[in-house]
Amino acid sequence: MECKALGTVAAEALGDLQERLLGLCGVPGQEVYLQELVLRSSNPDRSELHLQHGSRKAGEPGWWTAAEYRIPLQGRAAADLPATVRSVVRTQCQGPDVPGFWRALGFSLAYQLGKQGTLFHVEHADHQLQVLLCQVRRLSGVWPASVVEGEELVPGFWLVEATTTAKDGAYTEAAAALGA
């Protein structure tokens, strides 16, 4: 199970947040450039498939991660958690046309985003947290698209995306670690 909390921070407060994250993890964050394609299947039983292509420098070849996201936990107990909890199946992909492979399997492009920012790895309450601070851009429907040339979705604000993995049945503790 994966726990994820999302938020935004104003650009003028970004430096303070980066300084705090540096203090928590002890090392500078990694610069990342991510292109995220969200694909949907014609099969109604399938969930969304997110393909992330990333590198540490703009224009550098990188890796592909395919993640199938299931429906988040629902109900009163889930509503009280400070993060979304859901099952995610991930795999690494490589090849000359990974998006074309998924299209051949019946998936179609819903939209694509570019994320440029810094990734921090923080240990907290026996959980490894990944905190991504990034600008989010809408990319053209053509692949490949430049991560740094898209239209900024929310000018003046940065996305804060914190994730951790929950061990079997311990999602309450993992969600609490994100909310701390």
C-alpha positions in Angstrom: 0.0 0.0 0.0 1.2 3.5 -0.7 0.3 6.6 1.3 0.5 10.0 -0.4 -0.2 13.5 0.8 -0.3 16.4 -1.7 -0.2 20.1 -1.0 1.2 23.4 -2.5 3.6 26.0 -1.3 4.0 29.5 -2.5 7.2 30.2 -4.4 8.3 32.8 -1.8 8.1 30.1 1.0 9.9 27.4 -1.0 13.3 28.3 0.4 12.2 27.8 4.0 10.6 24.4 3.2 13.8 23.3 1.4 15.9 24.3 4.3 13.7 22.3 6.7 13.8 19.3 4.5 17.6 19.6 4.3 17.7 19.7 8.1 15.5 16.5 8.3 17.4 14.4 5.8 21.0 15.8 6.2 21.8 15.9 2.5 20.7 18.1 -0.4 17.8 16.9 -2.4 18.2 15.4 -5.9 17.3 17.6 -8.9 14.7 15.7 -11.0 12.9 16.2 -14.3 9.9 13.9 -14.6 7.5 13.4 -17.5 4.3 11.7 -16.4 1.9 10.2 -18.9 -1.5 9.1 -17.6 -3.0 6.3 -19.6 -6.4 4.8 -19.5 -7.5 1.4 -20.8 -10.5 0.6 -22.8 -11.1 -2.3 -20.3 -13.4 -0.9 -17.6 -11.9 -3.1 -14.9 -8.4 -1.5 -15.2 -7.2 1.4 -13.1 -5.2 4.4 -14.3 -1.7 3.6 -15.5 1.0 6.3 -14.9 4.2 6.1 -16.9 7.0 8.3 -15.4 10.1 9.0 -17.5 12.7 10.8 -15.5 16.3 11.9 -15.3 18.4 14.1 -13.1 19.2 16.6 -15.8 17.0 18.1 -18.5 17.4 16.2 -21.8 19.3 13.3 -20.2 18.0 9.8 -21.0 16.4 8.2 -18.0 14.2 5.4 -16.9 10.5 4.5 -17.1 8.4 3.5 -14.2 4.9 2.1 -14.8 2.5 2.4 -11.9 -1.0 1.1 -11.8 -3.0 2.9 -9.2 -6.1 1.2 -7.6 -9.0 2.9 -6.0 -8.0 4.6 -2.7 -9.3 3.2 0.7 -12.7 4.6 1.4 -15.0 5.0 4.4 -15.0 6.9 7.6 -11.6 5.6 8.9 -9.9 6.5 5.6 -11.5 10.0 5.7 -9.8 10.7 9.0 -6.3 9.8 7.7 -4.0 12.7 6.8 -3.0 11.0 3.5 -4.6 8.9 0.7 -3.9 5.2 1.0 -4.1 2.9 -2.0 -2.6 -0.1 -3.6 0.0 0.6 -6.3 1.7 -2.0 -8.5 5.0 -0.6 -10.0 7.5 -2.0 -12.5 10.5 -0.6 -14.4 10.4 -0.4 -18.2 13.0 0.3 -20.8 13.0 0.3 -24.6 12.9 2.7 -27.5 9.1 3.4 -27.3 7.7 2.4 -23.9 4.5 4.5 -24.4 4.0 2.8 -27.8 4.2 -0.6 -26.0 1.3 0.4 -23.7 -0.7 1.9 -26.5 -0.4 -1.4 -28.3 -1.9 -3.1 -25.2 -5.0 -0.9 -25.5 -4.1 2.1 -23.4 -4.7 5.6 -24.6 -3.2 8.9 -23.4 -5.5 10.9 -21.1 -3.0 13.7 -20.3 0.7 14.3 -19.6 2.5 16.5 -17.1 6.1 17.7 -16.6 7.5 17.9 -13.1 10.7 19.8 -12.4 12.1 20.1 -8.9 13.9 18.5 -6.0 13.4 15.1 -4.4 14.3 14.6 -0.7 14.5 11.3 1.2 13.6 11.7 4.8 13.5 9.1 7.6 10.7 9.7 10.0 8.9 7.4 12.6 10.5 4.2 11.0 9.3 5.2 7.6 11.2 6.3 4.5 9.4 9.3 3.1 10.0 10.7 -0.4 9.2 14.4 -0.6 9.1 16.0 -4.1 9.0 19.8 -4.4 8.2 20.6 -8.0 6.7 22.9 -10.6 4.0 21.2 -12.6 3.6 21.9 -16.3 1.0 20.7 -18.8 2.7 19.1 -21.7 1.5 18.8 -25.3 -0.2 15.6 -26.3 2.8 14.6 -28.4 5.5 12.4 -26.9 8.3 13.1 -26.2 7.6 16.6 -24.9 10.0 18.9 -23.1 9.4 18.9 -19.3 10.7 22.5 -19.0 8.7 24.0 -21.9 5.1 23.2 -20.9 2.4 25.6 -19.6 2.8 26.0 -15.8 -0.4 24.8 -14.2 -0.4 27.0 -11.1 2.0 29.9 -11.5 3.7 31.1 -8.3 3.0 27.7 -6.5 5.0 24.5 -6.2 3.5 21.0 -5.7 4.6 19.2 -2.5 4.1 15.5 -2.9 5.0 13.2 0.1 4.8 9.4 -0.3 5.7 6.4 1.8 5.0 2.7 1.7 2.8 1.1 4.3 3.6 -2.4 5.4 0.7 -5.0 5.6 -2.1 -3.4 7.6 0.0 -0.6 9.0 -1.3 2.1 6.8 -2.5 4.2 9.7 1.0 4.6 11.0 2.4 5.4 7.6 -0.3 8.0 6.9 0.4 9.5 10.3 4.1 9.8 9.4 3.2 11.9 6.4 0.9 14.1 8.5 3.5 14.8 11.1 
